């Protein structure tokens, strides 16, 4: 229990909540003491508006992002207060402001958070309307609040400059450990492999997101500030984690076949499963040591596990004899080599946290890293290109504008106590996707009602304003801590905080609670209905786009693998970039599918085909990565013409699938069938000749040639089948 509390207090969410709590509470306490509560409260509002834009990034982008957010927020407040007395001017400009501020989300995550802050400031501007010179003073105080938050945030940054990266790395290690643990679970005879595979796909989506976050921080910091020892350690850890994950994805086994093959020799598989669990356990232990800042110590001897597996394989070969066991030994040796590579990569991680960074561990793996992050620039053309109904952001911006205006009008026409709270609820709840908006609607309503009951119960007993103020600060801290990770609990604490503030400022707290719940219900209902009926962004409309990007990324990756196999030599930056993009796009496709299954059944158009294409693309990536990993790790023979013909056919199939998704005609599919059959026969003949030549080779060289011939042919056959299935299923999807 104590360790969990300590972990929570050291988490990024709690640290961020502590920053905004200190930045908001300090001016309120100071100016209340001086007799200027409203000034302190307005400065606190400025800190709240600056807080969302403070997302993880390097120091330069952090400062610029917060400054832009603060300037936009204070500017919006200034405009709203100036035009408020003139309704004929107010409504058109209000609509344009809401639309424009929603549209800036096209520029990425930070722009999305700036947009959120600006929309929040619009809703709260109507709660504190000013006149005359007070308009400028009020906007200036909001600006100063944002700048004060920036100051507090920078203090936290310089106190613990590397802590966020450490926690992200720890979480990444933990997720990778879970993935490897699931791979171990697949070796259970009666395991639910379909459910385990689903969990693995979910974990890959999470890992893709966290990989992007870590890339952004580490690589940009390295570009701006140079390569410190700590940064190199984290970077080496991250690169190794990515390689561990890619090796795991690229190495799959037919578990049913292996269980049938070694049913009478359970020791072999149980030894391997034990090693798989130990790999995951070591990563988990390393994650905890980083989180808790304690010295890492290994408890499992991975070398001993490898030796035990090798002994089990040798015993199997002795029991059956060389001839009878040859196929089984080959399969087991493949498993052994995979485990050996993973152990080597985990040893690099262990060295990073038990000794100084060893330069040799990099082996030029940090070359051209700047190319692996998205460039940060904001051209006007990006927004102009999105001004069409084909853009999700454009439809969301229109939907947001209309819904806020409807909420604003309802609040004016009907006798609502705090009409601005309706608009605030819409801004907080409404998201681009139906599933997330629906989820947030339920969680917001639940949190508001529960928080209202708890706050009312406390206020009916406690009447001392000092105690209530202290409880409000605690509620605010927990509200901001839980909102990013558990919105239901976060909304509960935020409701308690708001009601406590009203409890200090107003005597009729019962009416405040009643109207706050009513306003929240109206705002949540409007947000939910708008996402369903006003230009909704159903995921089945976006699936073809994600499919096209994933297939295209897989095709480009396969092209780079073919180039590497033909030309040999070092792994190029183009190869690494194409591999990274293929993993990112399959993650995006899986995330899109997850959003689709959250939507109403009536909108889950052709869900079986979508699921099948998602799995096919993931499997094709695994197969391609398996081929690529083998080519990188082994000295291979010259690529035959037959190899290139088969690879070109797979690429052609993927190109045809892309054309189908675009609604274009594809060329005839059957004209190369006979040629392809000849090429597979040729590949098999090459394999036979290689094996015949094996008599003059030593055992190790013979095994390597046998492995290359078998693996390359099997992967090419598998890639061909997968690409053909992708074309067929894509046709069914687009009918």
Secondary structure, DSSP 8 states (H G I E B T S, - for coil): -HHHHHHHHTSHHHHHHHHHHHHHHHHHHHHHHTT-HHHHHHHHHHHHHHHTT--S--HHHHHHHHHHHHHHHHHHHHHHHHHTT-HHHHHHHHHHHHHHHHHGGGG-HHHHHHHHHHHHHHHHHTTS---TTHHHHHHHHHHHHHHHHHHHHHHHHHHSTTHHHHHHHHHHHHHHHHHHHHHHHTTSTT--HHHHHHHHHHHHHHHHHHHHHHHHHHHHHHHHH---HHHHHHHHHHHHHHHHHHHHHH----HHHHHHHTTT-HHHHHHHHHHHHHHHHHHHHHHHHHHHT------S-HHHHHHHHHHHHHHHHHHH-HHHHHHHHHHHHHHHHHHHHHHHHHHHHHHHTTS---GGGTTTTTTTGGGGS------HHHHHHT-STT-HHHHHHHHHHHHHHHHHHHHHHTT-S-HHHHHHHHHHH--SSHHHHHHHHHHHHHHHHHHHHHHHHHHTT---HHHHHHHHHHHHHHHHHHHTT-HHHHHHHHHHHHHHHHHHH-S-HHHHHHHHHHHHHHHHHHHHHHHHHSS---HHHHHHHHHHHHHHHHHHHHHHHHHHHHH-SS--HHHHHHHHHHHHHHHHHHHHHHHHTTS-GGG-TTHHHHHHHHHHHHHHHHHHHHHHHHHHHS------HHHHHHHHHHHHHHHHHHHHHTT-----SSTTHHHHHHHHHHHHHHHHHHHHHGGGS-HHHHHHHHHHHHHHHHHHHHHHHHHHHHHHHHHHHH-
